[in-house]
Amino acid sequence: MSNGIIIIPTYNEIENIERLVRNIFSLQRKFHILVVDDNSPDGTAEMVTSLQTEFFGSLFLEKRAEKLGLGTAYIHGFKWALKRNYEYIIEMDADFSHNPNDLIRLYNTCARDGADIAIGSRYVTGVNVVNWPMSRVLLSWLASKYVRLVTGMSIHDTTAGFVCYKRKVLEEINLDKIHFVGYAFQIEMKFKAYLLNFKIKEIPVIFTDRTKGVSKMSGGIISEAVFGVINMKFKSLFNKISK
Ligand SMILES: Nc1nc2c(ncn2[C@@H]2O[C@H](COP(=O)(O)OP(=O)(O)O[C@H]3O[C@H](CO)[C@@H](O)[C@H](O)[C@@H]3O)[C@@H](O)[C@H]2O)c(=O)[nH]1
């Protein structure tokens, strides 16, 4: 039994998932993996099912009926993990934007260095993003600045999706009261952890854009974040936010 689980949300990641799973299982530290797939038409879930024979007891799959958003996929995965004995619960994209070799550093920041949340951060030391078009780098960097300004959090990479949580953080945040369904979910989780005074550490990582498959970023995801963050801060000022 491993005390750490990597949760990977997937939508149409057939070109990445097998290589990523094999890569994670070849690391020196042993983690379990949970894939939360939203009925990807490209057969991502079927690929995971076929790998489960080889990685029996270490690779898990939760299949949802339709594409319901990155945020709700993670909430689903968190609840699944909390029902089991995992002490460290890690979020990661399926497309190799997050380097699997950084997983151990992320894990150790919580397991050895006393953090409650460890964030694999692109913006601690300048901008560590490879192969994103300039427009996307600017959008992400400005989004992080905007969130810092509005919320008052001192985190550099507020939209990061490469995060290790200690179990107690996910037990204390009310997962049923997370409102955002898209990437803004990442901001909301960090904000709630910040309001609860959890110890948050950022470790620098290099984010490399995917070479296979496509991003699921959309206009709806952006506007959810832009307007949602102000609303979230406003509610917290009047103590109306549920942690
Ligand atoms: N199950 C499920 N998975 C999804 C969904 N939407 C996206 N995903 C999965 O979530 C991961 C990230 O999605 P991408 O579409 O590849 O994200 P990105 O554009 O590269 O965005 C990155 O930057 C964002 C902003 O900084 C980050 O918030 C995000 O986590 C990610 O690192 C991938 O594994 C993708 O398959 C969904 O609706 N359902």
The ligand as an SDF file (V2000), in Angstrom:
LIG
                    3D

 39 42  0  0  0  0  0  0  0  0999 V2000
  -12.0900   14.3950  -16.4460 N   0  0  0  0  0  0  0  0  0  0  0  0
  -11.8690   15.5750  -17.0410 C   0  0  0  0  0  0  0  0  0  0  0  0
  -10.6130   15.9710  -17.3020 N   0  0  0  0  0  0  0  0  0  0  0  0
  -10.4340   17.1620  -17.9100 C   0  0  0  0  0  0  0  0  0  0  0  0
  -11.4810   18.0270  -18.2610 C   0  0  0  0  0  0  0  0  0  0  0  0
  -10.9600   19.1560  -18.8250 N   0  0  0  0  0  0  0  0  0  0  0  0
   -9.6200   18.9850  -18.8310 C   0  0  0  0  0  0  0  0  0  0  0  0
   -9.2980   17.7770  -18.2810 N   0  0  0  0  0  0  0  0  0  0  0  0
   -7.9740   17.1990  -18.0620 C   0  0  0  0  0  0  0  0  0  0  0  0
   -7.3000   18.1000  -17.1940 O   0  0  0  0  0  0  0  0  0  0  0  0
   -5.9190   18.1470  -17.5110 C   0  0  0  0  0  0  0  0  0  0  0  0
   -5.5320   19.6100  -17.8410 C   0  0  0  0  0  0  0  0  0  0  0  0
   -6.2670   20.0350  -18.9660 O   0  0  0  0  0  0  0  0  0  0  0  0
   -5.5870   20.7890  -20.2060 P   0  0  0  0  0  0  0  0  0  0  0  0
   -6.6690   21.1930  -21.1280 O   0  0  0  0  0  0  0  0  0  0  0  0
   -4.4320   20.0440  -20.7300 O   0  0  0  0  0  0  0  0  0  0  0  0
   -5.0280   22.0830  -19.4390 O   0  0  0  0  0  0  0  0  0  0  0  0
   -4.0810   23.2080  -19.9670 P   0  0  0  0  0  0  0  0  0  0  0  0
   -4.8010   24.0270  -20.9650 O   0  0  0  0  0  0  0  0  0  0  0  0
   -2.7560   22.6650  -20.3230 O   0  0  0  0  0  0  0  0  0  0  0  0
   -4.0460   24.0310  -18.6070 O   0  0  0  0  0  0  0  0  0  0  0  0
   -3.0390   23.9910  -17.6430 C   0  0  0  0  0  0  0  0  0  0  0  0
   -2.9910   25.2950  -17.1650 O   0  0  0  0  0  0  0  0  0  0  0  0
   -4.0850   25.7090  -16.3770 C   0  0  0  0  0  0  0  0  0  0  0  0
   -3.9640   27.1680  -16.0710 C   0  0  0  0  0  0  0  0  0  0  0  0
   -2.6990   27.4720  -15.5520 O   0  0  0  0  0  0  0  0  0  0  0  0
   -4.1130   24.9010  -15.1260 C   0  0  0  0  0  0  0  0  0  0  0  0
   -5.1280   25.3660  -14.2570 O   0  0  0  0  0  0  0  0  0  0  0  0
   -4.3540   23.5050  -15.5480 C   0  0  0  0  0  0  0  0  0  0  0  0
   -4.3490   22.6510  -14.4060 O   0  0  0  0  0  0  0  0  0  0  0  0
   -3.2660   23.0580  -16.4990 C   0  0  0  0  0  0  0  0  0  0  0  0
   -2.0570   22.8840  -15.7780 O   0  0  0  0  0  0  0  0  0  0  0  0
   -5.7190   17.1790  -18.6690 C   0  0  0  0  0  0  0  0  0  0  0  0
   -5.2990   15.9470  -18.1450 O   0  0  0  0  0  0  0  0  0  0  0  0
   -7.1070   17.0860  -19.2980 C   0  0  0  0  0  0  0  0  0  0  0  0
   -7.3420   15.8700  -19.9820 O   0  0  0  0  0  0  0  0  0  0  0  0
  -12.8210   17.5930  -17.9780 C   0  0  0  0  0  0  0  0  0  0  0  0
  -13.8230   18.2600  -18.2450 O   0  0  0  0  0  0  0  0  0  0  0  0
  -12.9470   16.3700  -17.3660 N   0  0  0  0  0  0  0  0  0  0  0  0
  1  2  1  0
  2  3  2  0
  2 39  1  0
  3  4  1  0
  4  5  2  0
  4  8  1  0
  5  6  1  0
  5 37  1  0
  6  7  2  0
  7  8  1  0
  8  9  1  0
  9 10  1  0
  9 35  1  0
 10 11  1  0
 11 12  1  0
 11 33  1  0
 12 13  1  0
 13 14  1  0
 14 15  2  0
 14 16  1  0
 14 17  1  0
 17 18  1  0
 18 19  2  0
 18 20  1  0
 18 21  1  0
 21 22  1  0
 22 23  1  0
 22 31  1  0
 23 24  1  0
 24 25  1  0
 24 27  1  0
 25 26  1  0
 27 28  1  0
 27 29  1  0
 29 30  1  0
 29 31  1  0
 31 32  1  0
 33 34  1  0
 33 35  1  0
 35 36  1  0
 37 38  2  0
 37 39  1  0
M  END
$$$$
